[in-house]
Each structure stands twice: as structure tokens, then as C-alpha cells.
């Protein structure tokens, strides 16, 4: 039988083989957890940072949201008490309202009788203290947003070092499986660091924007209180 005829005959036989006899490529699937495990100890650090970032965001979001809540009629009642000379009632109203605004107004009420500049300074000092309380932990959230990508890149460098080290130790017997662990670590840690950093940055931006809303509210209520003091008796 000629070679050409033999090739045609073999091809026809291959076509007549059942589907089960034809080798199928094996599909390998990795879960997200298994993929993260290939990143090594760097992924553990990133996981801890992500948990801290989520905790700070939720805790600060609740605190800032609470700081925005106050009785819409609060300043109007303060105005009425002040016009009637019932300063003690106004201070008692501030005591009953647990909010940064009420604490600022209470400090201003306690300074009535002094120059307006002194009252304004006392209110601003309390406002600065209240804002600093709201900003607790925000710096750490910013640090996570900046540090997570760099930690991921650190994993990239250590992973490539491992890959090249395994390559040098293998000599002429270089195998892709020998290099895969280092390459996995390099790529997975980069992605992990960027994901944690991006999420932390989004959290940081949201919290800072919410705190700024509180600052604007405090400034508005301070101005309203000072206007009441400047009104003619």
C-alpha cells in the first residue's frame, strides 16, 4: 500500500472511531479561594487589610450618619428660648440632643455675656473636636488604599524571584510546572493588591465626602446661632 493511500485509509478509520475513543482535553477549574491561595503569604496580609478597611468603612459610615441626624426644629426652639431669655431651657434642650450640633450650641450658650468673638471661637473649638472624632480611623483607611497595591507589587517581585530561582536550579531541565508557583504568586498578588487598594480608596472617598457634609452643616448652624446673637433684643 502506498504512503498516500495509507494516510487516507488511516484518516478514514479515525473518522469512523466512536466519540468516546477520541481524547478530549481536560478542563481544569480553580475557585477564587484556590487561586488566592497560590498568592502565598502576601494574600493573607491583603486579606487582613481588606477586613480592616471594611470594618472602618461600616463603623465610620454609621457614626457619620448619626452625626447628621438632628431635630429640624432644634435651632428654632433655641432661637425662641434665647429671645425669651430662657438660657437654662436652651442648655437643657442641648443636653437632651446627642449630636455635634447640640454640643456646639451648648458651648455657645454657656459663653453668652462674653464678646461675640470669644463665643465664636469656643464654638469653633468644639466643632474641630467633633470633626476630629468623625475622622477617627480615616487615616488608616487612606493608608490601606495606598499600601495595598504596593504590597501586591511586593508579591510580584518575590514571585518572580522564586520563578527565576527555580529556573536557575533546574539547569537544562526547565519545566513549566517548576515555574508556575512563582508566576502564580506574582500575578495573583498584583491583582489582589489592586483590588484591595481600589476598594479602600472608594471607601475613603465616600467617608471623606460624608464628613465634609457634616462640616458644612456645622458651619451653617454656627452661622445661624451667631445671627441669633446679633439680632436686636
Secondary structure, DSSP 8 states (H G I E B T S, - for coil): --HHHHHHHHHHHHHTS-GGGS---------HHHHHHTTTHHHHHHHHHHHHHHHHHHHHHHHHHHHT---TTHHHHHHHHHHTT-HHHHHHHHHT--SHHHHHHHHHHHTTTS-HHHHHHHHHHHHHHHHHHHTTTHHHHHHHHHHHHHHHHHHHHHHHHHHHHHHHHHTT---HHHHHHHHHHHHHHHHHHHHHHHHHHHHHHHHHHHHHHHHHHHHHHHHHHHHHHHS--
